[in-house]
């Protein structure tokens, strides 16, 4: 059978989020570590690769018996997320789209004037007490990004198992962080309004209902 299921929802930024962009041409005195932005609109974005990579790395800690490269992940992860390893080539069944900030107008209505904030930090060299200041750009808390993941159906028996893994991946991210500097309080996110809909081909209602239940449990 051939079918595709679309997973949609909202990624809400709970604490300042930093997913780094290029600073190769930054002027003197500018931000040391900017966030990645959409070139057309200038809005902050969450690359699909960042979300997929974080989810897979957290799931690997849960499903792998040893620390391994992605190509050597547990079979259930390789089957779902893909592998390019010779002799173990698998096409990914999940396509993660880039997400652009979607609620800037409502944030402006609350009086906010910028989509990002600059956080000033210092690292102190213990042996000399010399400070090394830096400026890190973060997407402001309360920002929202539309989630869009396309799942390609292999067979109906596999769908629920894969959605169990995806739902667990969403939960793990919520208890961890997205982007960088998570140990310093950055990148806590929440997933809301997660839904699954068959958009190509036919999938039984029973299977889709089970997928919906699994996603609804992510939101507690």
Secondary structure, DSSP 8 states (H G I E B T S, - for coil): ---EEEEEEEEEESS-B--B---TT--TTS-SB-B-B-TTT--BEE-HHHHHHHHHHHHHHHH-SS---GGGS-HHHHHHH-B--TT--B--SEEE--EEB--HHHHHHTT---SEEEEEEEEE-TTT--EEEEEEEEE-TT-EEEEEEEEE-S-HHHHHHHHHHHHHHHHHHHTS-SSS-GGGT---EEEEEEEEEEEES---HHHHHHHHHHHHGGG-
